[in-house]
Amino acid sequence: MSPAIVALSIVGLVVGGTIAFALYSVRRIPMDPHQYIVAGRSLGAFFLWLLLAGEVYTAFTFLGAAGWAYSYGAAAFYILAYGTIGYIIGYFLLPGISDVGHARGLLTSGDYFADRFGSRRLGVAIGALQFFFLIPYVTLQLTGLQILLTIAGYNAYDARVGVAIGFLMMALFVFSAGLRGTAWASVVKDGLVLAGVIFAGVAIPLRFFGSYGAMFDRIQSAHPTWLTLVATPTNHSVIWFVTTVALTAIGFFAGPQNMAAILSARDGNTLRKNAIWMPVYQIVLLLVFFAGFAALLIVPGMKPGAADQSFVLVVQRYYPAWVVGFIAAAGSLAALVPASGLLLGGASNLVKNVLGDGLGIATGDRARTFATRMAVLSLAVLALGLWLIYSKTLVDLLLFYYNGITQLMPGLIFGLVWRRVPARAIAAGIAGGLLTVLTIFYEHADPTPWGVNIGLLALVVNVVIVVAITLVWPRKDAAVEVSG
Amino acid sequence: MSKGARVLRVVLACLVPAMLTVGIPFANRVEPRIFGLPFLLAWIILGTILAPVSLSLIYRLEGRANP
């Protein structure tokens, strides 16, 4: 058997087996919208941990973290730093959001905004925004999957066919299993990813260099600037690092898929315990950095972007086909399982807030579950189509996803702590923040003026607008609870 | 929660975020190496390890305040 057949068969068996296992685990769950979208708000600490980890640590995180360590050195460490701070912010923020969600029966982030600021129209707008932000994020996972399948196929096949099959299988899986299915699939995914990352981050460096110290000695002599940040205020400098960590940590839980996980928690204490223990998972990222640094010495000379596949390429060159198969399978699950959560998060916002609250379509329980399932499939087909046509330019949109999604944070926080903020202040703040990002994006201006991450600047614009409008025209009905 | 406990809670909450943002310019060096790792990386790992420690201390402080 050719190595490509061995490796690809292992990927197929693992992905198929995971889907079968998760479907079997949820077979007795009757699906109403609460079950389907937020798993009946019943997940305990263990499942919530897996679900959140499943959404945070994606194939793009792994390939991207290794690629960054390879191409930019110490700048990559921001990926480790922002998650850690994100969990600390989450410890204080998430229990409050989950309590509101329980008390008011919320399903999506659109619901949260509608309820907190007493404006159904704001909920519709947030629902639509979340839907659009998700598409580039889903397509990124597809690019990750393509890299893995190309390497598992030893460059002999067009991996796009495999990507399409795998992704549509996953969409059909979410169609039937909902959020609880994603949580069960995360069990397998996390186990395999952990094994794969330990192999890549421990076995590879030790085999080629003997110890981490020896590996870093060689990097230090071959690339003397690699292990620290540049001091001059430019891209990937110290100031860039600090502002980027601040921005991404603040936006850590702003995605619609995160909202679904938060609302699926049994109670606030479950979320607190999760925030305490999630940083432990970060160690996985550290091992990925080691794999990226090892690849820099073993297969030097790859361009940024192409370097995303560096450590998988090391595995392909120096290890047998079955190892390649298991690494690619772990990576494929790390692309597909989070993608399933993203599809569900985007679809539920579209159906609940835009179709339901905005247009009055599919408001009954049965109709809503059905419409959400249909929206999952439509979103999958749309994302796949866009990815096949524009795969390159969509990667650029990631900047827009991160910077854009963070603009929702002032609303998430003020919704808990400042009752006088009116809906129009939140809407104007988000618009101001997005305009700032868009201006930079389309003017092709320096995305890091003075080394500062532009998203943080946009967030400052956003908060200033919200505070100014609230001080001038505070919400009149602030004392009364208004239903969205 | 007593005043001392409240102050301790704020300090514990800010420690790791401060280490990983404003602390970075001071930790931006290769030497001294810690277990063979460059100092900057070791510093960020230390912050990541301290996060669960400070959060569980905060959790215990809060638990004592509202049983």
HADDOCK unambig.tbl for C-alpha pairs under 7 A between the chains (distance, minus, plus):
assign (segid A and resid 81 and name CA) (segid B and resid 20 and name CA) 6.18 0.50 0.50
assign (segid A and resid 81 and name CA) (segid B and resid 44 and name CA) 6.37 0.50 0.50
assign (segid A and resid 84 and name CA) (segid B and resid 48 and name CA) 5.76 0.50 0.50
assign (segid A and resid 84 and name CA) (segid B and resid 51 and name CA) 6.80 0.50 0.50
assign (segid A and resid 85 and name CA) (segid B and resid 17 and name CA) 5.53 0.50 0.50
assign (segid A and resid 212 and name CA) (segid B and resid 36 and name CA) 6.15 0.50 0.50
assign (segid A and resid 212 and name CA) (segid B and resid 37 and name CA) 6.99 0.50 0.50
assign (segid A and resid 213 and name CA) (segid B and resid 36 and name CA) 3.82 0.50 0.50
assign (segid A and resid 213 and name CA) (segid B and resid 37 and name CA) 6.15 0.50 0.50
assign (segid A and resid 216 and name CA) (segid B and resid 37 and name CA) 6.84 0.50 0.50
assign (segid A and resid 227 and name CA) (segid B and resid 30 and name CA) 6.43 0.50 0.50
assign (segid A and resid 227 and name CA) (segid B and resid 38 and name CA) 6.63 0.50 0.50
assign (segid A and resid 228 and name CA) (segid B and resid 28 and name CA) 5.68 0.50 0.50
assign (segid A and resid 228 and name CA) (segid B and resid 29 and name CA) 5.79 0.50 0.50
assign (segid A and resid 228 and name CA) (segid B and resid 30 and name CA) 6.52 0.50 0.50
assign (segid A and resid 228 and name CA) (segid B and resid 40 and name CA) 6.72 0.50 0.50
assign (segid A and resid 229 and name CA) (segid B and resid 28 and name CA) 6.45 0.50 0.50
assign (segid A and resid 238 and name CA) (segid B and resid 25 and name CA) 6.35 0.50 0.50
assign (segid A and resid 242 and name CA) (segid B and resid 21 and name CA) 4.97 0.50 0.50
assign (segid A and resid 276 and name CA) (segid B and resid 52 and name CA) 4.79 0.50 0.50
assign (segid A and resid 276 and name CA) (segid B and resid 55 and name CA) 5.49 0.50 0.50
assign (segid A and resid 276 and name CA) (segid B and resid 56 and name CA) 6.20 0.50 0.50
assign (segid A and resid 277 and name CA) (segid B and resid 52 and name CA) 5.94 0.50 0.50
assign (segid A and resid 279 and name CA) (segid B and resid 48 and name CA) 6.25 0.50 0.50
assign (segid A and resid 279 and name CA) (segid B and resid 51 and name CA) 6.79 0.50 0.50
assign (segid A and resid 279 and name CA) (segid B and resid 52 and name CA) 6.53 0.50 0.50
